[in-house]
Amino acid sequence: MPPDLSLITLQYSKKWLIDYLTGFYPDHQARFGVNNKVIAHVAMPHVLASPTHLGFENKSAKIEIESIAMDIGNYLAEVAEPEIHHRLFWGVGVLFFCIIAILMFIVLNELYKK
């Protein structure tokens, strides 16, 4: 069973996943003819490259692979935590409320001291 890449995006980061997907290079001694810069001796073929792109001589193929990897990374980061934007919004609101409450507490203590 292949790994759930959305969970890997949570564990590492979106940038790590994109680097992993674009980090394949030709290695004739490897099992699938490619190896990876991020995880050495990975037992996985280059899933984004077609058989004609395995030489990586074609610049447009490399740009296409990077574009696809970016799209996959962005999608998996969103799928991994779809509620992140709401959590960040409410987190900032709660922190703002806490700061206001602390300031009000300090002001009220100063007023009641007199």
C-alpha positions in Angstrom: 0.0 0.0 0.0 1.5 3.4 -1.0 2.0 6.1 1.6 -0.7 8.7 2.2 1.1 11.8 0.9 -1.3 14.1 2.6 -0.1 12.8 6.0 3.5 13.1 4.8 2.7 16.7 4.0 1.6 17.1 7.6 4.6 15.4 9.0 7.3 17.2 7.0 6.0 20.1 4.9 4.7 21.0 1.5 8.2 22.1 0.3 9.6 18.7 1.4 7.0 16.9 -0.7 7.6 19.0 -3.7 11.4 18.5 -3.3 10.8 14.7 -3.1 8.6 14.6 -6.2 11.1 16.7 -8.2 14.2 15.2 -6.7 14.5 12.1 -9.0 17.6 11.8 -11.1 18.8 9.0 -13.5 20.7 6.3 -11.8 21.3 3.2 -13.9 22.3 1.1 -10.9 19.0 1.7 -9.1 16.1 -0.7 -9.4 13.9 1.6 -11.4 16.6 3.5 -13.2 16.2 6.6 -11.0 17.2 7.6 -7.5 16.1 10.5 -5.3 18.0 13.4 -3.7 15.7 13.6 -0.7 15.5 9.9 0.2 18.5 7.9 -1.1 17.9 4.5 -2.6 14.1 5.0 -2.7 12.2 1.9 -4.0 9.8 3.9 -6.2 9.8 4.9 -9.8 9.6 8.5 -10.9 5.9 8.7 -10.9 5.6 12.1 -12.6 7.9 11.4 -15.6 6.8 9.5 -18.7 9.3 7.1 -20.1 10.5 9.7 -22.6 11.3 12.2 -19.9 13.5 9.9 -17.9 16.6 11.4 -19.5 15.7 14.9 -18.2 17.5 16.5 -21.2 14.3 18.2 -22.2 13.9 21.5 -20.3 10.1 21.7 -20.9 9.6 18.3 -19.4 11.5 19.3 -16.3 9.4 22.5 -16.0 6.2 20.5 -16.5 7.3 18.0 -13.8 8.0 20.9 -11.4 4.6 22.5 -12.2 2.8 19.2 -11.6 4.7 18.7 -8.3 3.7 22.2 -7.2 0.1 21.5 -8.0 0.2 18.1 -6.2 1.9 19.7 -3.2 -0.6 22.5 -2.9 -3.5 20.1 -3.3 -2.2 17.7 -0.7 -1.4 20.5 1.8 -5.0 21.7 1.5 -6.5 18.2 1.8 -4.3 17.4 4.8 -5.8 20.3 6.8 -8.8 21.8 5.1 -9.8 23.8 8.2 -6.4 25.5 8.8 -7.6 28.9 7.6 -10.5 28.9 10.1 -8.2 27.7 12.9 -5.7 30.4 12.2 -8.5 33.1 12.1 -9.9 32.0 15.4 -6.5 31.6 16.9 -5.6 35.2 16.1 -9.0 36.3 17.5 -8.5 34.4 20.8 -4.9 35.8 21.2 -6.3 39.3 20.6 -9.0 38.7 23.2 -6.4 37.4 25.7 -4.2 40.5 25.2 -7.2 42.8 25.7 -8.3 40.9 28.8 -4.8 41.2 30.3 -4.6 44.9 29.6 -8.0 45.4 31.2 -6.9 43.4 34.2 -3.8 45.6 34.6 -5.8 48.8 34.2 -8.5 47.7 36.7 -5.8 46.8 39.3 -4.3 50.2 38.9 -7.7 51.9 39.3 -8.6 49.9 42.4 -5.2 50.5 44.1 -6.1 54.1 44.5 
